[in-house]
Amino acid sequence: MPDPDVPPIAVSAEGLPYALLRAGLLPPGRYLEAVRLVRDDGFWRRWGRTALLVLAVGQILAGIVFFFAFNWADLPPLAKLGLIQGGIVLCAAGAWFGRASRLAWEALLTAAAVLVGVLLAVFGQIYQTGADAYSLFVGWGVLILPWVALSRGLAPLVLWLAVAGTGGATYAAQIAIPMDWIGPEAVAALLALFYTAALALTELAAWRGIGWLRALWLRRLLATVILAISFVAAAPAVFDEPPEPAGWMAMALFAAAVAGLGFAGRRWRDLPVVALAVLAGCLFLNLASGRLAFEAGDDIGGSFLLLAAVAIIFGGALSLLRRVRTAMAAEAAAEGAGRG
C-alpha cells in the first residue's frame, strides 16, 4: 500500500527509485535494478577519475616527504633544496601547460603549494635557525597565497585554509598561551570565527556568481571544521565542577555554531549541513547525560539512564531530520511548480 506520510513531491531521476520504494510502488527486490537504470554512469566515471587522481597526488607527495626523511643523511644540502625546487618548477609549469584541464590545473598547483611547505621544512633542517614551528606555517601560507588567489581552484584554497589555521594554532600554542596573552578557549573561538568567515565569504562569492566556489563539499567541509573545533573546546567544560567563565564561553560558542549552521543549512536547503549540526548537538548532549548519569552513584542505574538518554536524544534528532527533509522537499516542489 502507498505510504500516506510521503507527500507528492518532485524528485530527481536518481532519487526516483527511493521515492517509489517509500511510496510502496516499487518492490524491494527490484530496487537495485531500478537504481542501475537511472544511474548517471558518466558522473560516477568522472568522480572515480577525480578520486583516483587525488589519491595518486597524495601518495606521490607523501613519497617525496618520506624520500627525504629516509635519505636525509646521504643527500648534500644542494641536492635536498635543488630537488624540491625542481619539483615546484615542474609542477607549476605542468599546471600552466595543462591549464585546459581543470583537474590537472588544480592537482599540479596544489602539489606545487605542498612542495613549498616541504622546501621550507628542509631549509629549516639544513640551516638551524631556532625558529618556532609556527613560522613555517605562517611563511608557507604567505608564500602560496598569490597562487591560491590566482588559481581559482578549490583544492589550493582548502590547502591554504588548513595551513593558515595550523599557523594560527601553533602560534597560540607556542607563544600566545604560554605568555598568558590568551586562553585555549579563546584560541578555539578565533579559529572557529576564522573558518566561519571563510564559509561566509565563499557563500557570498558563490551567491554573487563566482561559480567555482559553488561546490557543496567545500561548504560541508568548513561546517565540519567549525563544529569540530567548537566541540573540542566545549567538551571538557562539561566535566568541570563548576565550569569556569572560559568553559561557559566555549559552550556558548558551540551552541552558537550548532544553531547558526543548523539555521544556515535550513536556509540553504542543505540537509547534510543540518545533519552535521544536529549530530554535533547530540554528541554534546550525550556527554552531559553521561556526566549526570554516572554522578548518580549507581553504576547499573546510571548505565540504564545513559542508554535511555542516548535513545531519546538520537530518536528526537532522527525525527527532526525527517521533518526537515520533508519540508525541504515540499519547498523545492512548490518552487518547481511555481516556475512551471
N, C-alpha and C positions, 0 to 999 in steps of 0.2 A: 504494500500500500504506500502511496506517496506520503512523505513526511510533511505534516501540516505546519511544522515550525520553520520550514525553509521557505523564505519569501521568493516570489518570482522576480529574480534579478538577472541582469545581463552579466555574462561571464565570458572570459576569453576562450579561444579554441582549446588551449591546453588545460584549462580548468573545467571544460565541459564534462569529461568523464566523471570527475569527482562530484560535480553538481548533480549529474544524473544518478550517480550511486546514492548520494544523500537523499535524493527525492524518491528513491525506490524504483526508478525507471531502468536501471541497469543491473543485471545480476552480478553479484560479487565475483563469480568465476570468470566473467568476461571483462573485468575492469582493466587488467593489464593489456589485453588485446586492444581495448578502446584507447588506452594511453599510447600504444605504439602507433595507432592510426593517426592521431593528431599531433604526435611529437614533431617538433621542429628539428630535424636532423642537422640542418645547416648550422643552427645556433649551437648545438652541442659539439659539433666538429670545431667551430671557432673557439668555444670555451675550452675544449680539450687541448687545442694547439696553444692557447694562451697559458693555460695551467702548466703545460709541459715546458714552455719557454721560461716561465717564472721559476720553475723548479730547476731548470738547467742553469740559468744565470746565477741563482742562489748557490748551487753546488760548485760552479766554477769559481765564484768569488770566495767561497769557503775554502776551496782547494788552494787558491792563491795565498790566503792567510796562513793555512797550515804548511804550505811550502816554505814560507819564510820562517815560520816557527821551528820547523824541523831542521832546516839547513842554515839556521842563523849563524852558527859558528864558522861555517865553511864559506860564507859569502863575504867578499870585501864590501866596504861601505858604498863604493861607487856602483857595484852591481846591484846592491839592495835598492838604492834610490833610482838607479837608471832603469831597472826592470819595471818598477811601479810607474815611473813617469812615462815610459814607453807604452805601458798598458793604458794609461789615461789618454795619451795622444791617439792611440789606435781606436779606443772606444769612442772618443769624440769625433774622430774622422769617420769612423764607420757609421755613427749616428747621422752625420751630415750627408754622406753619400747615400745612405739608406733612408733618408727622411721621407721618401714617398710612402714608406710603410710605417704607419703609426706605431705598430707594435715594436718594430726594430728600433725606431727612434727613441721610444721610452725606455726600452730594455738597455740599450747601449749607453744612453745618458745616465741612467741610474747606476749602471756598472761603473762608469767614469766617476760619478759622485762618490760611490763607495770606496773606490781606489784612492780618492783624495784623502779620506779618513785613514786608510792603510798607510799612505805616504806620510802623513803627519805622525802616526804612531811609530813607524820605522825611524823617522827622523829623530823623534824623541828618545828612542832607544840607542841610536848611534851617538847622538850628542846629548848627553845627560844634562838637562838644564835645571832639574829640580822643580819644574813647573807642576802644578796640580793637574789632576785628570780633567777638571772642568775646562781648562784652557784648550785641551784637544777638541772637545765637542764644540766649544764656542768658536774656535778658529775654523773648524770643519764647517759649521753652519754658515759662517760669514763667507767662506770661500765658494761654497756651492750655491749660495743664494742667487747670484746672477743667472746661473744655469737654470735653476728652478723657475725664476721669473720669466725667462725667455723660452723655456721648453714647452709650456702649455701642456704638461703631462702630469697625470695623477701620481704615477709611481715616484718621480723625483719629488713631488710635493709631499707625499707621505713620508719619504725618507727624511726630508728637511724637517718636517714637524717632529719626527722621532728624535732627530739629532738635537734640535732646539730644546725640546722638553728634557732630554737627558742632560744637556748642558746646564739648564737651569737647576735641575735636581742635584747634580753633582756639585755645583757651586754652593747651593744651600747646605749640602751635607758636609762640605769641606771648609767653608768659610762662614756663611751666614749663621748657621745653627750653632757651631762651636763658639762663635763670638757673641752669642745671645742677641743677635740682631732680629731674629725671627724664630718662631717655633715650628715644629714639624707640621702641625695642623694648618698654620698659615701658608706654609710651602705647598701643601696639598691643595689649599684653596686657590692659590695663584696658578698652579699647574692646571687645575680644573677650569679656571677662568680663561687661561690661555687657549686651551682646546675648545672651550665654548665659543670664544671669539673666532677661532678658526672655522668652527662649524657655522656660526652666524655669517661670516664673510663669504664662505663658499656657497651657502644657500642664497645669499643676496646676489652674488655674482651669477649663479645659475638662473635665478629669477629674472635678472636683467638680460639674459640671453647668451651668456657665455656657456656654450654647450658642453665643453669638455669637463666642466665641473658638475654635470648633472648625474654622475654615476651614483646610484643608490648605495653601493658598497662603501663609498667614502663617508657618506652621512652615517651609516650604521657603525663603521669603524670608529669614527670620532665619538659617537654616542657611547659605544662600549668603553672607550678610554676614559671619558668623563665619569661614567658610572663606576668604573673600576677604581679610579684614583680617589673619588669621594667615599666609596665604600671602605677602602683600606684605611682611610683616615678616620672614619667614623666608627668602625667595628670595635677598636679597643675601648672606646668610651663606654660601650655597653656594660663592660665588666668593671668599670671604676665605681667606687662607692665613697662619696657621691661623685658624679662626673665633674671635672674641673671646667672652668669657663672655656678653655680651649676645646675640651671634649664636646661641650654643648655647641660650640661654633662648628665643629666638624660634623656633628649630627644635623645641624641646621643646613649646612652646605649639602649634605647628602640628600636630605628631604627636598631641598630646592632643585637639585639635579634630577631626582626621580619625578617630581611634579612637573618641572619645566620640560623635560624630554617626553614625558607622557603626554602632556598637552600639545607640544610641538608635533609629535608623531601622529596625534589625532588630527591636527590641522593639516598635516601633510598627507594624511591617509596612508601612512607607512606603518603597517601592523608590526613588522619586526622591531621598529624603534619603540613602539608602545610595549611590546612584549619584553624587550630588554629592560625598560624602566620598571615594569611590573615585577619581573623576576628579581631585579636588584632589591626592590622593596620587600619582596617575600623573604629573601635571604636575610635581610636585616631584621625583619620581624621574627624570623626563626631564631636568630641569635638572642634577641630579647626574651623570647619564650623559653629558650634553653636556660637562660640565667634564672628566670622566675621559677621554672620547673625544678631545677636542682638546688635552689635555695630553700625549698620546702623541707629538706632534710630526709625525706623518704625516697630512697632510690627507685623503688618499684613504682610508687605513685607518681614520682617526678617523670619517670620514663613514659608512663601512660599519658600523663599530661602533655608532655612534649610531642608525642605521636598524635594526640588529638589536635594540638595547636598546628602542627605541620599539615594535617589533613584539612583543617578549616582554612588555613591561610592559602594553600595551593588550590583547594577547591574553589574558594572565592575568586582567586586570581583567574582560574580557568573560566569560570562563569563570566567574569568581567571581560576577558578577552573575546569570548564568544559573542557577547553583546556588541563589543566594539567592532568586531569583524562584520557582523550583520549590518550594523549601522553604516559602516564604510561602504559595503556593497550596495546597500539601498541608495546611498547618496550618489554613488557612481552611476547606478542605473537611472536615477532621476535626472542626472546631468546629461547622460546619453540620450534619454527620451526628449529632453529639452532641446538638445542640438538637432535631433531628428525632426 
